[in-house]
């Protein structure tokens, strides 16, 4: 593999992942997954800033280690969790953390087809999957640009994407929720999610299949 892709995703609505519920109450600094077979689930551990109110910790997680202000909680992720879905696609997880109920994960894949497959798989199991960044490996002296065809999007799709960006929906942490953006656009959350998913799919198609353009600075 000479041109791997480093993908960074944000995932919301992972109902079966205890750590997302945990991150709504405390700061989850890091997550380590055992990566067992997806059908069996995976034993994972989350390092968190010790919560003041332990009643906020979900029953599905167990405290296994305490070191000053930090605690390590162990939990089992089932087959629908990104903890198990990514290894099932042959992609070890490079970094994973959670914040305010959103799971952030990064991994390296060998091809654009694998990115599409993983995104589609996660979207079938989770409420929202956002592609935050895709970085293609390249020699140090190579600079590439990818051109995006604006005409591929309807005016409404472009408006949804622009509004979400301007309101900070893609920031980390998010400055606006899907409810906030949908209200600003005067549409339902479901309609907003549909438009956003379609727009991101079109962006992926262009970014992952287009040839690099000549560097405009040369």
Helices and strands as residue ranges (DSSP letters): E 5-12, H 18-23, E 28-33, E 42-49, G 54-56, E 62-67, E 70-77, H 82-88, E 93-99, E 102-109, H 112-123, E 128-136, G 150-152, H 155-166, H 178-185, H 189-209
